[in-house]
């Protein structure tokens, strides 16, 4: 299961991490976010060298603002503490794996 994190943990777990991190900005009411969740779970199992996290934008609006999250689902890839890529909307496992793979 992918850990849901909050603003207080974001710097420690994502920004200060030496591993690539995939952060799913989502909301509980978002249908496409619910569809994407099992895809990300599968990818997290297939990419043990990458950290996966979920951030609820309703509970963490300042994080959503900081990373210019205007549409969800919004998956942001972080490497060395920097946002290096993103995917907006529902994507298949293959599409997301390609994005993750090029940003490891």
C-alpha positions in Angstrom: 0.0 0.0 0.0 1.3 3.5 -0.9 1.8 5.8 2.1 -0.4 8.8 2.3 1.8 11.7 3.5 1.1 15.2 4.8 2.9 18.6 4.4 4.8 18.0 7.7 6.5 14.9 6.3 6.9 16.0 2.7 10.4 17.5 3.0 11.8 14.6 4.9 10.3 11.8 2.7 10.4 13.5 -0.8 12.6 16.5 -0.9 15.5 15.1 1.3 15.3 11.6 -0.2 18.1 10.2 -2.4 15.7 8.0 -4.2 13.3 8.9 -7.0 9.9 9.6 -5.5 6.5 9.4 -7.3 3.9 11.6 -5.6 0.2 11.2 -6.5 -1.7 14.4 -5.8 -5.3 13.2 -5.5 -8.7 13.9 -3.8 -11.1 11.3 -2.4 -13.9 12.6 -4.6 -12.0 12.3 -7.8 -13.1 9.4 -10.0 -10.0 9.2 -12.2 -7.8 9.3 -9.0 -9.6 6.2 -7.8 -9.0 4.5 -11.1 -5.3 5.4 -11.0 -4.8 4.1 -7.5 -4.4 0.4 -8.4 -2.1 1.3 -11.3 0.2 3.1 -8.9 0.0 0.2 -6.4 1.2 -2.2 -9.2 4.0 0.2 -10.2 5.1 0.5 -6.6 5.5 -3.3 -6.4 7.4 -3.3 -9.7 9.7 -0.5 -8.8 11.2 -1.2 -5.4 14.0 1.3 -5.9 11.4 4.2 -6.2 9.4 5.7 -3.3 5.6 6.1 -3.9 3.5 8.5 -1.9 -0.1 10.0 -2.1 -0.9 13.6 -1.1 -4.6 14.5 -0.6 -4.9 18.1 -2.1 -7.9 18.8 0.1 -5.9 18.1 3.2 -2.7 19.7 1.9 -3.7 22.7 -0.2 -0.4 24.5 0.2 1.6 21.5 -1.2 -0.8 21.5 -4.2 -0.1 25.2 -4.7 3.6 24.8 -4.3 3.7 22.2 -7.0 1.2 23.9 -9.3 -1.4 21.1 -9.1 -4.4 22.5 -10.9 -5.9 19.2 -12.2 -6.0 15.8 -10.7 -4.8 13.1 -10.7 -1.4 14.8 -10.9 1.6 12.5 -10.5 4.8 14.3 -10.0 8.2 12.6 -10.2 10.9 14.0 -7.9 14.6 13.3 -8.2 17.2 14.8 -5.8 14.4 16.9 -4.2 13.3 18.5 -7.5 10.2 17.9 -9.5 11.5 16.6 -12.8 8.4 15.4 -14.6 4.6 15.0 -14.2 1.6 13.2 -15.6 -1.8 14.7 -15.4 -4.9 12.6 -15.7 -5.4 8.9 -15.8 -2.5 6.9 -17.4 -2.0 3.2 -17.9 0.7 1.4 -16.1 2.8 1.2 -19.2 2.6 5.0 -19.8 3.5 5.8 -16.2 6.3 3.2 -16.2 7.9 4.9 -19.2 7.8 8.3 -17.3 9.2 6.8 -14.2 11.9 4.8 -16.0 13.3 7.8 -17.8 13.5 9.8 -14.5 15.2 7.2 -12.2 
